[in-house]
Amino acid sequence: MSVTFSGQLSGQPTRRVRHEVRDGLTVIAFSAVASSGLALALMLLVHLGD
């Protein structure tokens, strides 16, 4: 008996490349916003500390 798995579960549509790209861009945008916010917060703390 041989069992094969195609990577797709029944009832779930296959993910397209554009979905993967959109997810990647979302991660990049979130990372940029988070790091910029942290940098601004640190700059503000340093400025207020003077």
HUWOGI-V851743 format. One line per field, one symbol per residue. psi: psi as a letter, one per 40 degrees, with the letter a starting at -180 (. if undefined). A space follows every 10 residues. Layout:
psi: ???
This chain:
psi: hhhiheehih ehiihidddd dddddddddd dddddddddd dddddddde.
